[in-house]
Amino acid sequence: EDQLKLTKPKLTTARVQSHVRHWFANFQCWKKFSLLEESQPYSAMIKLRDDSFIFQPWIIGNDDKFQFKGRVLVPQCLGWGGLNEKVALLDAAHHIKDAYFAHVLYEYYFNFTSLKLNRGNPESVLNAVLDKYGINVVLAPIDIM
């Protein structure tokens, strides 16, 4: 029991550091995509976490289940009181893309206390930031995400 008390703060710190690195990587991607987009705008973006895999073709057509215009689709699984961030399909409109890729890091560092969090975990931070910026989030069935 004493050993757990000693190791848990280290694990918690490591987890937070890991998520901040993840948000920083998202921010770096946002900067690159913003530059590339000047010559050829995107209509949609797919975000995968570095430990995610796609085992079969993922065809995004006009099917109702992939209606991403004006919103972010995330899987309806293990949100831990927030949003699962392993994969997302999102409209590439500036306000949506900016909120998902850039504002999470900004809000975490500069406005954390103003976020309406129901838990202190990264999934809740993502949810609170998208909510703050008025982004429409759809929880999609896991079998399509």
C-alpha positions as CSV (number, residue, x, y, z in Angstrom):
1,E,0.0,0.0,0.0
2,D,2.8,2.4,0.9
3,Q,4.5,1.6,-2.4
4,L,1.3,2.5,-4.3
5,K,1.2,5.8,-2.6
6,L,4.7,6.5,-3.7
7,T,4.3,5.4,-7.3
8,K,0.8,6.9,-8.1
9,P,1.9,10.5,-8.2
10,K,4.7,9.5,-10.6
11,L,2.3,7.7,-12.8
12,T,-0.1,10.6,-12.7
13,T,2.6,13.1,-13.6
14,A,3.8,10.8,-16.5
15,R,0.3,10.6,-17.8
16,V,-0.2,14.3,-17.8
17,Q,3.1,14.9,-19.5
18,S,2.2,12.3,-22.1
19,H,-1.0,14.1,-22.9
20,V,0.6,17.5,-23.0
21,R,3.1,16.1,-25.5
22,H,0.2,14.7,-27.5
23,W,-1.5,18.1,-27.6
24,F,1.7,19.8,-28.6
25,A,2.1,17.3,-31.5
26,N,-1.5,18.1,-32.5
27,F,-0.6,21.8,-32.4
28,Q,2.5,21.1,-34.6
29,C,0.3,19.2,-37.1
30,W,-2.1,22.2,-37.1
31,K,0.7,24.6,-38.0
32,K,1.8,22.3,-40.9
33,F,-1.7,21.8,-42.2
34,S,-2.4,25.5,-42.0
35,L,0.5,26.2,-44.3
36,L,-0.3,23.4,-46.8
37,E,-3.9,24.5,-46.9
38,E,-3.0,27.9,-48.3
39,S,-2.5,26.2,-51.7
40,Q,-5.1,23.5,-51.5
41,P,-7.9,23.7,-48.9
42,Y,-9.1,20.5,-47.2
43,S,-12.7,19.6,-46.7
44,A,-12.1,17.0,-43.9
45,M,-9.4,15.8,-41.6
46,I,-8.8,12.5,-40.0
47,K,-6.9,12.5,-36.7
48,L,-5.3,9.2,-35.4
49,R,-3.5,8.9,-32.2
50,D,0.0,7.5,-32.6
51,D,-0.9,4.1,-31.2
52,S,-4.0,3.7,-33.4
53,F,-4.2,1.3,-36.4
54,I,-6.5,1.0,-39.3
55,F,-6.8,-2.6,-40.4
56,Q,-9.1,-2.2,-43.4
57,P,-9.9,0.5,-45.9
58,W,-11.9,3.4,-44.4
59,I,-14.0,4.8,-47.1
60,I,-15.7,8.1,-46.3
61,G,-18.5,8.8,-48.7
62,N,-21.9,10.5,-48.5
63,D,-23.2,7.8,-46.2
64,D,-25.3,9.3,-43.3
65,K,-22.9,7.8,-40.7
66,F,-20.1,10.0,-41.9
67,Q,-21.8,13.4,-42.0
68,F,-18.9,15.4,-40.7
69,K,-19.8,18.8,-42.2
70,G,-19.9,21.3,-39.3
71,R,-18.9,18.8,-36.7
72,V,-16.4,16.4,-35.2
73,L,-17.1,12.7,-35.1
74,V,-15.4,10.7,-32.3
75,P,-15.9,7.1,-31.2
76,Q,-18.6,6.4,-28.6
77,C,-16.4,4.4,-26.3
78,L,-14.4,4.9,-23.1
79,G,-14.7,8.7,-23.0
80,W,-13.8,8.7,-19.3
81,G,-16.3,11.5,-18.7
82,G,-15.1,13.4,-21.8
83,L,-14.3,12.5,-25.4
84,N,-12.2,9.5,-26.6
85,E,-9.4,11.0,-28.7
86,K,-7.9,7.9,-30.4
87,V,-9.5,8.8,-33.7
88,A,-11.6,11.7,-35.0
89,L,-13.1,12.7,-38.3
90,L,-13.7,16.4,-38.5
91,D,-14.8,19.2,-40.9
92,A,-11.7,21.1,-41.9
93,A,-13.4,24.5,-41.4
94,H,-11.0,26.8,-39.6
95,H,-13.0,27.2,-36.4
96,I,-13.4,23.4,-36.0
97,K,-9.9,22.4,-37.0
98,D,-8.4,25.2,-34.8
99,A,-10.4,24.1,-31.8
100,Y,-9.5,20.5,-32.1
101,F,-5.8,20.8,-33.0
102,A,-4.6,24.1,-31.5
103,H,-6.9,25.4,-28.8
104,V,-6.7,22.4,-26.5
105,L,-3.0,23.1,-25.8
106,Y,-3.7,26.9,-25.5
107,E,-6.6,26.4,-23.1
108,Y,-4.7,23.9,-21.0
109,Y,-1.9,26.3,-20.4
110,F,-3.7,29.7,-20.3
111,N,-7.3,29.2,-19.3
112,F,-7.4,25.9,-17.5
113,T,-9.4,27.2,-14.5
114,S,-12.1,28.6,-16.9
115,L,-12.8,25.2,-18.5
116,K,-16.0,23.4,-17.3
117,L,-14.5,20.0,-16.4
118,N,-16.4,17.2,-14.9
119,R,-13.1,15.4,-14.3
120,G,-9.5,16.3,-14.4
121,N,-8.5,14.0,-17.2
122,P,-7.4,14.7,-20.8
123,E,-10.7,13.4,-22.3
124,S,-12.6,16.0,-20.2
125,V,-10.2,18.7,-21.3
126,L,-10.9,18.0,-25.0
127,N,-14.6,17.9,-24.4
128,A,-14.5,21.2,-22.4
129,V,-12.5,23.0,-25.1
130,L,-14.7,21.9,-27.9
131,D,-17.7,22.9,-25.9
132,K,-16.2,26.3,-25.1
133,Y,-15.7,27.0,-28.8
134,G,-19.2,25.7,-29.7
135,I,-18.0,22.8,-31.7
136,N,-20.7,20.2,-32.6
137,V,-19.4,16.8,-31.5
138,V,-21.1,13.6,-32.5
139,L,-20.4,10.3,-30.8
140,A,-20.2,7.7,-33.6
141,P,-20.7,4.0,-33.2
142,I,-17.4,2.3,-32.6
143,D,-17.9,0.0,-35.6
144,I,-17.6,2.9,-38.0
145,M,-14.7,4.7,-36.3
